[in-house]
């Protein structure tokens, strides 16, 4: 007898570097919520990063028991232009949780993340921003970059208003619960209970706040060390761990002038975001 395929009915969309990992590990503790064992399966979009066939993706849901909420967390569904249509076809009644953050701060955080992991060779954020339009229009870079394509587009991947407008054209707004990273950090219990209420599950569960990753505030000295680590098989990486550790330096805050320029560029999109959601991220 063939086993029936279990369909997801819940997605943590993103944005990247805005608390999706924190949400994933927190919500996973609720007995009424099933989230895939792998965060970021990222299958339901154009630029697939991890899974290349539907069998592997849907096997992630084979462990579902009697949970009411069945889902996954892939921030790439937020920025990828084709993901909304694919999700609509698969799960038209799905519910979505979206967490947002000041887009300039998010862009810089994404840049540092790719630097630490050996995926971004530009040694200054401003340099990476200058090549973004070239990357956006490069067929070769779109095909051959080693990470998810839209993560390299630090400015464009933070156009929340444009991204949510795309989803709202296909789904009812009532299917979305939108929060900010500041709410998640400063009013954790209240914010999580709000998500439980939105999902119509027990709101009285006491869940633990997952600690942030230790390397969040780090940059690197030399890109080649990070690249070497990435190229080595996992079993050999331990032999250069001392180099990786010594390569870390404390990241400088985003340059105020760079942030100001970015926020000017985001002005129209942030206005659209406010019109769509009432959320103000200008500060």
N, C-alpha and C positions, 0 to 999 in steps of 0.2 A: 504494500500500500504506500503510495506516494505521500510524503509529508507536505502539508499545506504551507505555503509561503506566508510568513508573517510580515505585514506591512507596517512601517513606522507611521505614527500619527502625531509626532512631536519633534520639533527641531529647535536646537539652540543655534541661531543663525550667525551671530557675531555681534559687534565687529571684532576683528582681530586685535589682540593686545588690549582688550577692554573688559576682561574678567570672565571670558568664556570657560577657561580652564577651572577657575574657582567655582563657577556655576555647575559645571559638569561634575566635579568631585562632590559638591554639596548635594545636588539634587539626586545623585546616584544612591545616596544613603536612604532615600525614602522608599518604603516597601511597595508603594503603588507606582513607582517609576522604574522603568527599565531603560537603561542607556547602554549602548554597545560597549563592549570591553575595550575597544579601541576608540580613542577620541580622534576626531578629524578623519573619518573614513573618506569623506570628500568625493563620493562616487557620482553624485547627482548633479554634475556640472560639466562644462566643456573641458576644462583643464584638470583631468583626473590625475591625482598624485600617488595614491596608494593602491587602490583596487582597479583592476582593468577588466573585470567581467562581472555580470550581475550575480552569478552563483556565489562568488566569494562575498559579495556585499550582503546578500540576503541571508547567508549563513550566519552573519553576525547577530541575527534576530532569532536563531534557533533556540537560544537559551531562555527565551521568554516563557514565563509560567502563567500567572494570572494577573500580571500587572495591568493597570488601566491605561497608563501612559507609556507608550513604546516609542523610543526615539534615539536620536544621535546628536552630536555636537560637531558641526563643521563650519568654521567661520568663513570658509571660502564660498559658501553659498550666498553670502551677503554681497560680495563684490563681483562674482562671476555673472555676467549679463544673461546667461542662458539658464541658470539654475532655477529661477522662479518658475519658468514654464515647465521644466522637467518635474519639479516637485508638485506642481498643480496637477499634472497628468497622473502622477503616482498616488498622491494623497491630498485630494482637493479639500478635505475637511480638517486638515492638520492644524495644530496649534503651534505658535512660534513664540519663543522668548528672544528678545534682542537686548543686548547691553551695549551702551554707547559711551564714548569718552571724547573729550576735547580732541578734535581731529588732528591738530598739529602735534600735540603730545603723543597721540597714537601713532602718527607717521614716524616720529623719531624713535619711539619704542620698537616699532617694527623693524626699522633700520638696524638698531642695536642688536635685535634678536638674530637677524640674518648675519650680521658681522660675527657674533659670538659662535654661530654654528658653521662658519666658513662658507657662507653662500653669497656674501656681498664683499667685493674687492675694493670698492671705493672707500678710501680712508677718512672721508669727511661727508657728513650728511648732505651738505650743500652740493657737493659733487654728484652725489646720487640723485638729487633732485634735478640737477641740470641735464642729466642723461635720460630722465624719465620719458620725455616725449619721444626720444629716439627708440627707447625700449618698447614703448606703446605701439609704435608703427613698424617695428622690425619683425618680419615673419620668422626670421631665423632665431631671434631671441625668444620669441613666443614659443617656438618649437623646442629649442635646445637648452633653455635655462634649467638649472638643476633643482629648482624649487617651484612652488606654485606661482604661476606667472603674475597674478594680480598682487601678490605680496611685494613684488619689486616695484610696484607703482605706488610709491608711498603717498603721494598726493591723491591720485585718482581713486585709490581703494578707500579713501576716507570721505567720499561723497555720499554721506548717509541719506540725504534728502532724495537724491537721484535713485539710490538703491531701494529705498523703501517705497518710493513712488512706483517703481517697477513691480514690487510685490502687491501693493495696494490696488494696482490695476487688475490683478488676477484673483486676489483673496479679499474677504471682508476684513475691515480693520479690527473687528471684534475677535479675530483669530490671532491677534498679536498682543503681547504684553511687553512693553518697552521700558527699560530701566537705564540708569547710568552707573558707571563704575563708582562714582562718588557715593551714590545711594547704597551700593553694595558694600562699600567699605565702611561708611559712616553709620548706616542704619541696617546692619546685616540681618538681624532677626525679622524686623518689620518687612524688609524687602523680600526675603525668602518666603515669609507667610503670604505676601501679596502674590507671589508666583504660585504657591499652593492653592490659593483662592481662585486664581485664574484657571488653574488646571482642574479645579473641582475635586480636590483630594484633601485628606486630613491635614488641617493647618497646625495641629498641635504637636507635630513631631519636633523633637529637639535634635538638631543636626549640628555637627561641629564645623567650624570655620577652618578650611584648609589653609595652611601657611603658604605664603608666597614662595616661589622658587628663589633660592639664594643668589642666583646670578643675574637677577632682574636689573640691578643697577651697574652692571659691568660692561666695559668695552674691551677691546684687545689691542695689543701693541702691533703684532705681526699677523697679517692675514694668512700667510703661507703655513703657519703652524696649525691654524684651524682647518685649513684645507687638507693638510696632511692627515690630520686626525679623521676627517670625514672620508678620505680615500682608503684608509686602512680598514681591513676586516675588524669586526667588533672584538674578536679575541686578542687582537694585537694592540688595541688602543691603550690598554693599561700600561704598556711599556713607554709611552710618551706622555702619560698623564702629568708627570712633573713639568713638562714643557708647556702643556695646556694650562696648568694652574699658574705657572709663572708668567704666562702671556696675558693674564687678566689684569685689567686696571679699572679703577673706579670711573664710571662714565661721567662726563661732564653734563650738566643740564643742557637742554636745547638752547642754542644761541637766541637771546631775546629778539634780535633783529630778524633772524630767520623765522621765528615763530610769528612775529608780527606780519611778515610778508605772506606767510602761509594763511594766516587768519583772514587777511584781505582777499586772498584767492578763494577762500571758502565762504566768503560773505553771502553770495547768492544761494549757495547750497544750504547754508545754515538757516537762511530765511525760509527756504522751502521746507526744511526739516521742521521748523517751528510751525509753519502753516499746517503741516501734515499731522504733527504729534503734540504740539505745545511745549516741546522740549527746547530749552535754550542752552546751547553749549558754547556761547561766545566768551565766557569768562575762563 
